[in-house]
């Protein structure tokens, strides 16, 4: 394979990865804690879109519990978003023969 062809393939891959990242910014995942008392929706670009609280969980006498539930729901939503993004990005590199888990510098 000649150098110019490799460079074009790398540029094409980078463009597809950029498009996939833009697409991921529109996809969402959801994670709940406390039996659904706190729900967090995260985007594939690892930003939080929404936090929903069941009014029953808002208790001024137990703010610590609410904080724990929010942290748990956020962490779960972000983990789900990371997994979704990894699956989506892996589809771009399937035919490249890269070792499993290898990350490209621009991903």
C-alpha angles and dihedrals in degrees: 000000000000124000096246092053091050091050092050091050090050091050091048091050091050091052092049090049091051090050090048091051090052089049091049089056087066097046120086140199128193133214129182135196134189093038092303096317090122122032126182126193116202131186125230089253089065097254124129114243101180145357118203122194124193104229089231091068094056103094119155089205092059108036090144092064091052091049090052092049092049092048091049093049093047093049091048093048093048091049090051090048091051091051092048091049092048091052092048095047091047089063089065096054100039096107097042097083094234118160114259112273095017111141123210117229093244099045 
